[in-house]
Amino acid sequence: MEEPTIAKSDSSDAAMAPDYAEIIVVRHGETAWNVDGRIQGHLDVELNEVGRQQAVKVADRLSKETTISAVYSSDLKRAHETACIIASKCGVPEVVQDPDLRERHLGDLQGFVLKEAAEIKPNAFEACISFRTDQEIPGGGESLDQLYQRGTSSLQRIGMKHIGERVVVVTHGGVLRALHKRAAPTEKLQGKVLNASVNIFHLSGEEWIVKIWGDINHLINTAYLETAFGGDGTSG
């Protein structure tokens, strides 16, 4: 008889294999800047009311599944607040903050509406949309390579610490795209990274596997931003 797999959201603790960490990576809930199409990056924007409702929905879902051993988060408010709601619902006493889980620093573009950025900050805009992964953004912005390095290193550390356990990580659209690239480097990323989406990775040593990507079933009766601004690869 074939054994059940975590990919099918099996709620039995017995289904957990002892040789990998299951990491549920959640994008933070919606912010007013997401709605406005305004670039956040490292700027510390809070969730809006819809974002808080989304956080409650994802927290309720995760609390009904296999036990969560720990919750980690970017230290930016929109991610940390989402993580705190999840931790409270799942009976986890604290959220471990890690600055390496922050969104990409977008330099001079931060604070501008994307559609205006090309005219106001043309050099930064061109650097941001460049196909060169080593291209930094004027104003202290990171390259995609730098984002990839810190984001994947953070998840690797978490994975090594929680072999045989199930943990939650709350982060941002740019980081999630980097994590997908690490786990499935030859696969084209399907769809956008929506707010409060559930994305599940299995980490066993240096081996990463994507088990679930972009799941928003828990948001069926809750509003969400279909444009996925901040999670569409051209914004943050």
Backbone torsions as a table, in degrees:
resi	resn	phi	psi	omega
1	MET	NA	134.1	-179.3
2	GLU	-73.1	134.4	-178.7
3	GLU	-76.5	149.2	178.6
4	PRO	-67.5	155.8	-180.0
5	THR	-121.9	153.3	179.3
6	ILE	-65.8	-25.4	-178.9
7	ALA	-58.0	-23.7	179.3
8	LYS	-97.1	18.7	177.5
9	SER	57.3	39.6	176.7
10	ASP	-60.6	130.3	-175.6
11	SER	-90.7	2.9	-178.4
12	SER	-87.1	126.8	177.1
13	ASP	-59.4	-27.5	-178.5
14	ALA	-66.5	-19.7	-178.9
15	ALA	-75.7	-13.9	-179.3
16	MET	-71.3	124.9	174.6
17	ALA	-80.0	143.0	-174.7
18	PRO	-79.9	-6.0	-172.1
19	ASP	-105.7	12.4	175.0
20	TYR	-146.1	161.0	173.1
21	ALA	-100.9	134.1	172.5
22	GLU	-97.4	118.8	-176.9
23	ILE	-116.2	117.1	177.8
24	ILE	-92.6	108.7	-177.6
25	VAL	-100.0	121.6	-175.6
26	VAL	-114.6	132.1	171.0
27	ARG	-78.0	143.2	179.9
28	HIS	-56.0	161.4	176.9
29	GLY	-70.9	173.9	-174.2
30	GLU	-67.2	147.5	173.0
31	THR	-121.6	164.1	176.4
32	ALA	-62.2	-32.6	179.4
33	TRP	-70.5	-33.5	172.7
34	ASN	-58.4	-45.5	-178.2
35	VAL	-64.1	-40.7	-177.7
36	ASP	-77.9	-11.0	-175.3
37	GLY	73.6	31.6	-178.3
38	ARG	-99.8	135.3	-173.1
39	ILE	-77.2	125.8	-175.1
40	GLN	-98.0	-54.7	-176.5
41	GLY	56.6	-123.2	179.8
42	HIS	-88.8	-2.3	178.1
43	LEU	-68.1	141.3	-166.1
44	ASP	-95.9	86.2	-176.2
45	VAL	-100.1	137.3	-179.7
46	GLU	-82.6	163.2	171.9
47	LEU	-64.5	149.4	166.9
48	ASN	-90.9	-176.3	-175.4
49	GLU	-65.1	-38.1	176.6
50	VAL	-62.9	-40.8	178.5
51	GLY	-60.9	-37.7	178.0
52	ARG	-69.0	-38.9	176.4
53	GLN	-63.7	-40.0	177.4
54	GLN	-62.6	-41.6	179.4
55	ALA	-62.3	-40.9	177.9
56	VAL	-63.0	-40.5	-179.1
57	LYS	-65.0	-45.3	-179.5
58	VAL	-69.4	-34.5	177.2
59	ALA	-64.3	-42.4	179.1
60	ASP	-62.9	-41.7	177.9
61	ARG	-60.7	-51.1	-175.0
62	LEU	-67.2	-30.4	-179.8
63	SER	-67.8	-19.8	-178.4
64	LYS	-94.2	-2.8	180.0
65	GLU	-103.3	-162.9	-176.9
66	THR	-58.0	148.4	-177.9
67	THR	-51.9	134.7	176.5
68	ILE	-93.7	125.6	-177.5
69	SER	-85.0	-31.3	-176.6
70	ALA	-159.6	157.4	175.8
71	VAL	-127.8	127.5	178.1
72	TYR	-116.3	157.3	-177.6
73	SER	-156.1	151.1	160.5
74	SER	-56.0	153.0	179.7
75	ASP	-87.5	3.3	175.1
76	LEU	-78.1	145.4	-169.8
77	LYS	-55.2	-42.4	-174.2
78	ARG	-64.6	-32.8	176.7
79	ALA	-82.4	-42.9	-176.2
80	HIS	-65.2	-40.4	178.6
81	GLU	-64.4	-42.2	175.8
82	THR	-58.1	-44.9	-178.6
83	ALA	-65.0	-39.4	-179.4
84	CYS	-64.4	-38.0	177.3
85	ILE	-65.0	-41.4	177.9
86	ILE	-64.8	-46.9	-178.0
87	ALA	-60.8	-43.4	-179.6
88	SER	-61.5	-44.2	-177.8
89	LYS	-69.9	-31.4	-176.0
90	CYS	-94.2	4.5	176.7
91	GLY	73.3	26.1	177.0
92	VAL	-97.0	123.8	-169.4
93	PRO	-70.7	-21.3	-178.2
94	GLU	-149.7	160.2	174.2
95	VAL	-110.5	126.6	177.8
96	VAL	-88.0	118.1	-178.5
97	GLN	-91.3	138.2	179.8
98	ASP	-136.3	112.3	179.4
99	PRO	-59.6	-21.8	179.0
100	ASP	-69.6	-11.0	177.0
101	LEU	-92.8	5.9	178.3
102	ARG	-65.3	159.9	172.0
103	GLU	-62.3	163.4	174.3
104	ARG	-59.3	134.7	172.7
105	HIS	-73.4	122.1	-173.8
106	LEU	-106.3	20.2	169.9
107	GLY	54.8	-131.2	-174.7
108	ASP	-67.1	-11.3	-179.7
109	LEU	-80.7	-19.1	-174.0
110	GLN	-62.6	130.0	179.8
111	GLY	96.1	-11.4	-179.4
112	PHE	-96.7	149.1	170.6
113	VAL	-70.9	134.3	-172.3
114	LEU	-54.9	-43.5	-175.6
115	LYS	-67.0	-18.8	177.3
116	GLU	-93.6	-19.7	-170.9
117	ALA	-62.7	-34.5	-178.0
118	ALA	-61.8	-33.1	179.9
119	GLU	-87.3	-38.2	-174.3
120	ILE	-79.9	-40.7	-178.3
121	LYS	-129.9	67.6	-172.9
122	PRO	-61.8	-38.4	-179.7
123	ASN	-65.3	-44.0	178.7
124	ALA	-66.7	-39.4	-179.9
125	PHE	-63.1	-46.2	179.5
126	GLU	-63.2	-38.1	177.5
127	ALA	-65.0	-37.4	-178.2
128	CYS	-67.2	-38.3	-176.9
129	ILE	-93.2	4.3	-179.9
130	SER	-62.5	147.3	176.0
131	PHE	-80.8	-10.0	178.5
132	ARG	-74.6	119.4	-178.2
133	THR	-74.6	-13.8	178.3
134	ASP	-97.1	8.2	-177.2
135	GLN	-79.6	113.5	174.5
136	GLU	-82.1	161.6	-177.5
137	ILE	-105.4	130.2	177.9
138	PRO	-52.4	142.7	-178.6
139	GLY	94.6	21.6	178.1
140	GLY	88.8	10.7	-178.6
141	GLY	-75.3	154.5	-176.7
142	GLU	-90.6	155.9	168.2
143	SER	-82.2	165.7	175.0
144	LEU	-64.2	-33.1	177.6
145	ASP	-63.5	-41.7	179.4
146	GLN	-66.5	-41.7	176.2
147	LEU	-61.0	-45.6	-179.8
148	TYR	-58.8	-45.6	-176.2
149	GLN	-63.3	-48.2	-177.1
150	ARG	-74.0	-37.7	-179.4
151	GLY	-67.4	-46.3	-179.3
152	THR	-71.2	-33.0	177.4
153	SER	-64.5	-39.9	178.4
154	SER	-62.1	-48.2	-178.2
155	LEU	-65.9	-35.7	177.6
156	GLN	-61.6	-43.7	177.9
157	ARG	-60.5	-43.8	179.8
158	ILE	-64.0	-43.6	179.9
159	GLY	-60.8	-42.8	-179.9
160	MET	-65.0	-29.2	-177.6
161	LYS	-80.6	-18.9	-171.0
162	HIS	-127.9	38.6	175.6
163	ILE	-58.1	132.0	180.0
164	GLY	81.8	5.7	-178.2
165	GLU	-123.5	169.5	178.2
166	ARG	-118.3	121.7	-177.5
167	VAL	-129.5	161.3	178.2
168	VAL	-113.1	138.4	173.8
169	VAL	-126.1	125.9	177.3
170	VAL	-108.0	123.5	-175.4
171	THR	-144.6	-149.0	-169.2
172	HIS	-127.3	167.8	-176.3
173	GLY	-59.1	-44.8	-179.5
174	GLY	-63.0	-41.6	178.8
175	VAL	-65.0	-42.7	-179.9
176	LEU	-61.1	-38.3	177.8
177	ARG	-64.6	-37.8	177.1
178	ALA	-66.2	-39.8	179.1
179	LEU	-64.7	-39.5	177.8
180	HIS	-63.6	-41.0	178.6
181	LYS	-62.1	-38.0	178.7
182	ARG	-66.7	-40.3	-175.9
183	ALA	-81.2	-31.9	-176.3
184	ALA	-137.9	68.7	-172.0
185	PRO	-63.0	-23.2	-177.8
186	THR	-98.2	-3.0	-177.7
187	GLU	-98.8	136.8	174.7
188	LYS	-73.1	131.4	-179.3
189	LEU	-65.6	127.0	-176.9
190	GLN	-93.9	122.7	174.1
191	GLY	75.7	-177.3	-178.8
192	LYS	-98.5	160.0	178.5
193	VAL	-92.8	99.5	-175.5
194	LEU	-79.5	153.8	175.4
195	ASN	-57.0	137.1	176.7
196	ALA	63.0	20.3	175.8
197	SER	-75.5	152.5	178.6
198	VAL	-103.1	128.4	-179.2
199	ASN	-134.4	121.4	-172.0
200	ILE	-112.5	129.6	178.0
201	PHE	-119.4	144.2	169.0
202	HIS	-109.0	126.2	179.5
203	LEU	-117.2	123.0	175.8
204	SER	-131.6	98.7	-174.0
205	GLY	63.7	-125.9	179.6
206	GLU	-88.4	-4.4	-178.1
207	GLU	-89.2	124.9	177.7
208	TRP	-117.6	140.8	176.8
209	ILE	-133.5	135.1	171.8
210	VAL	-87.2	119.1	-179.7
211	LYS	-98.5	-38.5	178.2
212	ILE	-139.9	137.3	-178.8
213	TRP	-132.7	129.3	171.4
214	GLY	65.9	32.0	-177.5
215	ASP	-78.3	121.5	177.5
216	ILE	-126.6	27.1	-179.9
217	ASN	-57.1	-30.5	-179.7
218	HIS	-72.0	-10.9	-178.5
219	LEU	-102.4	12.2	-175.1
220	ILE	-54.8	-40.6	-178.6
221	ASN	-103.4	21.2	-179.7
222	THR	-128.5	143.4	179.3
223	ALA	-65.2	146.5	172.4
224	TYR	-151.7	155.2	-173.9
225	LEU	-85.3	107.2	-174.7
226	GLU	-68.2	-23.8	177.6
227	THR	-69.9	-20.7	-179.9
228	ALA	55.8	38.5	-179.1
229	PHE	-57.5	130.8	-173.6
230	GLY	96.3	-12.9	179.4
231	GLY	-130.4	18.3	-175.4
232	ASP	-107.6	6.2	176.0
233	GLY	88.9	-7.9	179.2
234	THR	-122.4	10.2	-175.9
235	SER	-150.6	174.1	-179.1
236	GLY	-150.1	NA	NA
